[in-house]
Amino acid sequence: MDGVFLGFATIVLVILVGFALGHFGVLDMAGQRVLAEVAFQVGSPALMITVLSTADVHELFSRNLLATLAGVLVPATAFLVISRWWWQLPLSERVIGALASSYVNAGNLGLPIAAYVLGDAALVAPTLLLQLLIMQPLALTVLDHDRRGGAFRWGSILRRPLTNPLTLGALAGVALSATDTTLPPLLRDPIELIGGLAVPAMLLGYGVALRLGPPFGGGAPAQVAVTSVLKLAVQPAIAYACARWALGMDGHALLAVTVTSALPTAQNIFTHATRYGRAEALARDTILVTTLGCLPVIALAALTLG
C-alpha cells in the first residue's frame, strides 16, 4: 500500500512541476505540444518495446483483456442508446460521446500510473492495443463515413492502426516477447534511454496543459454528467465485476484491471471531436471532469484492493 501512494505522490509532484512551468511562463502551449509530440512519437513507442519485450504477454492478454473489453462495451453501448433515444443526437456526436464514456487515457496517464502505482508499465498494454487496434480505427471510420457518406472503407480500418507509433511500438514489444528474442545491447540501450523520457515528458506536458489549456464549460450539462458517470463509475465497476466474479481474478491483477479502467477520458477524443467538428464541448468538458475525478476513484481502488 505504501508503494501505491508513493507512486501517486510521484506522479502528482511531477504534474505540479509542469503546472508551475506553465504558470511562470517557462513553457507555453507550444512547448507543451513539443513535449507531447516527443513523448508520443518516440518516447512511448520505445517504452512499449522495452516493457513488453520482457513481459509475459500470454498472461497479459488473457483475462486482463476480457475484463477490459467488458468495461469498454457497457458504457459505450449505454451512451449510444441513451443519446439515440433520449437526446436524438446525430451519429457523429453519439460516437464522440461513446468514446468519451469509455476510451481511457492509457498513454499520458496510463503509462505513468501503471509504472509507478501498479509497478509495471506493461499492465496498460491490453488497454492500449484494444483502443489503438480496434476502437479508434472503427470510430474514425464511422466518423469519416458520416461526414462524407458512401461505403465503409475496410482497408482504411485495417491500415489506420499501423500509422500510430504507439501501436507499432507495442506490437514490436509483443513480437519480441512472443518469440523470446533479446535485442543486442547496441539497439536495446538507446531504446531504453529514449523510453525513459516518455513518462516525465507526458507528466510535465500534462501539468502545463492543466494550467494553460481551455477553460471548463460549454458542454450540455446532462450529457457531460452521463459521460462522466459512465467513465468514472460504470466502466471500472463493470471491469472489476467481470474480472472478479466471471474470470476469478484477485490481488494485484484485479487491482490493475480496475485502475486502468478508471483512468480518465483520453485527450485525443477532443482532437477527434475538433477535427470532425462534432461534440467538441462535450469531449473537452468530459476530459476535464474525469481527469479531476479519477484520482479519488483510483485511490479508493488502491486502498480497497492494494
C-alpha distance (Angstrom), angle and dihedral (degrees) to the residues before:
residue distance angle dihedral
M1 . . .
D2 3.80 . .
G3 3.79 89.1 .
V4 3.82 91.2 53.2
F5 3.80 94.0 53.8
L6 3.80 92.1 41.8
G7 3.79 87.0 55.2
F8 3.80 91.2 51.1
A9 3.79 91.2 47.7
T10 3.81 90.9 51.4
I11 3.79 92.2 51.6
V12 3.82 94.4 45.8
L13 3.81 93.3 48.5
V14 3.80 93.1 51.0
I15 3.83 90.3 48.0
L16 3.81 88.7 50.9
V17 3.80 89.8 52.9
G18 3.81 88.1 54.6
F19 3.81 89.8 47.0
A20 3.82 89.4 53.0
L21 3.80 91.9 48.0
G22 3.79 88.6 55.6
H23 3.81 94.2 42.9
F24 3.80 94.7 52.0
G25 3.79 94.5 42.7
V26 3.79 98.0 -112.3
L27 3.81 88.3 125.2
D28 3.79 128.6 21.4
M29 3.80 128.5 -167.7
A30 3.80 90.1 -81.4
G31 3.80 88.5 58.0
Q32 3.79 89.7 46.6
R33 3.79 90.1 54.3
V34 3.81 90.4 51.0
L35 3.81 90.4 52.9
A36 3.80 90.6 47.4
E37 3.80 93.5 47.9
V38 3.81 94.0 48.1
A39 3.80 90.7 48.1
F40 3.80 92.9 46.3
Q41 3.80 100.5 40.6
V42 3.82 101.1 41.4
G43 3.81 114.2 -3.9
S44 3.79 100.4 55.9
P45 3.84 96.2 42.0
A46 3.80 89.6 50.5
L47 3.82 90.2 48.4
M48 3.82 90.6 50.5
I49 3.80 90.6 52.1
T50 3.80 90.9 49.1
V51 3.80 98.9 47.5
L52 3.80 99.6 35.8
S53 3.79 96.2 45.8
T54 3.82 88.9 67.0
A55 3.83 98.1 34.5
D56 3.80 126.7 103.4
V57 3.80 95.0 -113.3
H58 3.80 93.5 -179.9
E59 3.81 90.5 63.5
L60 3.79 92.8 37.5
F61 3.79 96.3 56.4
S62 3.79 100.6 42.9
R63 3.80 119.3 68.6
N64 3.82 93.4 -1.2
L65 3.80 92.0 60.2
L66 3.83 93.9 46.0
A67 3.81 92.9 51.8
T68 3.81 91.2 45.5
L69 3.80 90.7 50.7
A70 3.81 91.7 51.3
G71 3.79 89.7 50.7
V72 3.82 90.2 53.6
L73 3.80 99.6 44.4
V74 3.81 98.4 53.1
P75 3.85 100.4 53.9
A76 3.82 93.5 37.3
T77 3.81 91.8 51.1
A78 3.80 91.5 43.7
F79 3.80 92.4 55.3
L80 3.81 92.4 45.9
V81 3.80 90.4 53.5
I82 3.82 96.1 42.8
S83 3.79 94.3 45.7
R84 3.81 92.1 46.8
W85 3.79 98.7 49.0
W86 3.82 102.7 26.1
W87 3.83 106.0 35.2
Q88 3.82 97.8 15.5
L89 3.79 91.6 -140.7
P90 3.82 121.7 -177.9
L91 3.80 116.9 -96.9
S92 3.82 95.4 -102.9
E93 3.80 92.4 52.2
R94 3.80 90.8 48.2
V95 3.81 90.0 52.7
I96 3.82 92.7 49.8
G97 3.81 90.2 48.2
A98 3.81 91.9 48.7
L99 3.80 89.9 51.7
A100 3.81 91.0 47.5
S101 3.82 88.1 53.0
S102 3.81 97.1 50.8
Y103 3.83 115.1 10.9
V104 3.80 106.3 98.7
N105 3.78 130.3 -153.1
A106 3.79 93.1 -109.4
G107 3.80 93.1 156.8
N108 3.81 112.8 44.9
L109 3.82 95.2 30.8
G110 3.80 104.9 10.2
L111 3.79 95.8 63.3
P112 3.84 94.8 47.9
I113 3.82 92.9 44.9
A114 3.80 92.1 46.6
A115 3.81 90.6 48.4
Y116 3.79 99.9 43.8
V117 3.82 105.2 23.8
L118 3.81 102.1 32.4
G119 3.81 94.3 29.9
D120 3.82 96.8 -128.4
A121 3.82 126.1 71.5
A122 3.81 89.5 -160.4
L123 3.82 90.0 72.4
V124 3.80 90.6 77.5
A125 3.82 92.6 53.5
P126 3.85 97.1 91.9
T127 3.81 90.0 54.0
L128 3.80 92.4 45.9
L129 3.78 94.1 50.4
L130 3.81 94.0 43.8
Q131 3.78 89.7 53.7
L132 3.80 98.7 39.8
L133 3.80 98.2 41.0
I134 3.81 101.2 37.4
M135 3.81 118.0 6.7
Q136 3.79 100.5 45.4
P137 3.84 97.9 43.4
L138 3.81 92.0 47.7
A139 3.81 93.4 46.4
L140 3.81 94.3 47.4
T141 3.78 91.3 47.3
V142 3.82 90.3 53.3
L143 3.80 90.2 47.7
D144 3.81 91.3 49.6
H145 3.79 90.6 47.8
D146 3.79 92.7 48.8
R147 3.80 91.9 49.9
R148 3.81 98.7 43.0
G149 3.79 104.0 23.5
G150 3.79 122.1 -147.5
A151 3.78 129.9 96.1
F152 3.80 125.5 -28.2
R153 3.79 111.9 -96.9
W154 3.78 105.0 -137.3
G155 3.79 91.6 -178.4
S156 3.80 88.3 62.4
I157 3.82 90.5 52.9
L158 3.80 90.9 53.5
R159 3.80 95.9 43.9
R160 3.79 99.5 44.2
P161 3.86 98.1 75.7
L162 3.81 90.5 52.8
T163 3.80 90.4 63.0
N164 3.82 92.6 60.1
P165 3.84 115.8 92.4
L166 3.81 92.6 -151.7
T167 3.79 91.1 54.7
L168 3.79 92.3 48.7
G169 3.81 92.2 48.3
A170 3.80 92.3 48.1
L171 3.79 92.8 47.7
A172 3.81 90.9 48.5
G173 3.82 90.9 51.6
V174 3.80 92.0 47.6
A175 3.81 90.7 49.5
L176 3.82 91.7 51.1
S177 3.80 91.2 49.6
A178 3.81 95.1 44.5
T179 3.80 92.0 50.7
D180 3.82 93.4 40.7
T181 3.81 89.7 -124.1
T182 3.80 121.9 161.9
L183 3.78 119.0 -156.0
P184 3.82 116.8 -128.9
P185 3.83 114.2 -106.7
L186 3.81 90.9 -109.2
L187 3.82 88.7 66.5
R188 3.80 101.3 25.8
D189 3.82 97.8 55.0
P190 3.84 98.3 53.9
I191 3.82 90.6 42.8
E192 3.81 90.0 53.4
L193 3.82 90.7 46.8
I194 3.80 92.8 51.0
G195 3.81 91.4 43.5
G196 3.79 88.7 55.6
L197 3.80 91.5 67.3
A198 3.81 94.4 56.0
V199 3.80 100.8 81.1
P200 3.84 99.4 42.8
A201 3.82 91.6 43.8
M202 3.82 91.3 51.0
L203 3.80 93.6 47.5
L204 3.81 94.8 45.6
G205 3.79 91.2 47.4
Y206 3.78 90.7 48.0
G207 3.79 90.9 53.2
V208 3.81 91.0 51.0
A209 3.81 90.3 50.0
L210 3.81 91.8 51.0
R211 3.81 89.6 55.8
L212 3.80 100.0 40.2
G213 3.81 104.5 23.3
P214 3.81 126.9 108.2
P215 3.82 117.5 -63.4
F216 3.77 123.7 -107.1
G217 3.80 121.3 -97.0
G218 3.77 141.1 63.1
G219 3.79 100.8 89.4
A220 3.79 121.3 108.3
P221 3.82 102.8 -92.1
A222 3.81 95.2 -138.8
Q223 3.80 92.7 50.6
V224 3.82 93.0 46.1
A225 3.81 89.2 49.3
V226 3.82 91.8 51.8
T227 3.81 95.4 47.0
S228 3.82 91.4 45.6
V229 3.81 94.5 49.6
L230 3.80 91.6 46.1
K231 3.80 90.7 49.9
L232 3.81 100.8 41.6
A233 3.81 101.3 34.0
V234 3.79 112.9 15.9
Q235 3.80 99.9 43.0
P236 3.83 97.6 51.4
A237 3.81 91.4 39.5
I238 3.81 92.6 54.0
A239 3.81 92.4 44.3
Y240 3.82 90.2 49.3
A241 3.80 93.6 47.4
C242 3.79 93.3 47.4
A243 3.80 92.8 45.6
R244 3.80 95.6 47.0
W245 3.78 105.7 35.7
A246 3.81 104.3 23.4
L247 3.81 99.9 34.9
G248 3.81 101.7 26.7
M249 3.81 96.2 -126.0
D250 3.80 121.3 158.2
G251 3.79 143.0 160.7
H252 3.78 119.3 22.0
A253 3.82 93.9 -8.9
L254 3.81 90.8 57.0
L255 3.81 90.7 46.7
A256 3.81 91.1 51.4
V257 3.82 94.0 52.2
T258 3.81 92.2 46.8
V259 3.80 95.3 46.4
T260 3.80 95.6 47.2
S261 3.81 90.0 48.9
A262 3.82 90.2 51.0
L263 3.81 93.4 56.7
P264 3.83 114.3 119.7
T265 3.79 126.4 -101.0
A266 3.81 112.1 -72.2
Q267 3.80 118.5 -106.0
N268 3.79 92.3 -130.4
I269 3.82 88.9 71.3
F270 3.81 86.3 71.0
T271 3.81 88.2 49.8
H272 3.81 90.3 54.4
A273 3.80 91.6 45.7
T274 3.81 90.8 51.2
R275 3.79 93.6 46.5
Y276 3.80 92.7 53.3
G277 3.80 96.0 34.1
R278 3.80 93.3 -125.2
A279 3.82 131.3 129.2
E280 3.82 92.9 -19.4
A281 3.80 95.6 156.4
L282 3.80 91.4 46.6
A283 3.80 91.7 52.6
R284 3.81 94.6 44.9
D285 3.80 96.0 46.6
T286 3.81 93.9 44.7
I287 3.81 89.7 52.3
L288 3.80 91.1 53.1
V289 3.82 95.4 44.8
T290 3.80 94.1 46.8
T291 3.81 93.0 43.3
L292 3.80 91.2 55.5
G293 3.79 93.6 38.5
C294 3.79 99.4 46.6
L295 3.80 96.3 72.4
P296 3.83 96.5 67.3
V297 3.82 89.9 43.0
I298 3.81 92.4 51.2
A299 3.81 91.5 42.7
L300 3.81 89.9 52.3
A301 3.80 90.7 50.0
A302 3.80 90.9 49.0
L303 3.81 91.9 47.4
T304 3.80 92.7 48.6
L305 3.80 100.6 39.0
G306 3.80 104.9 21.1
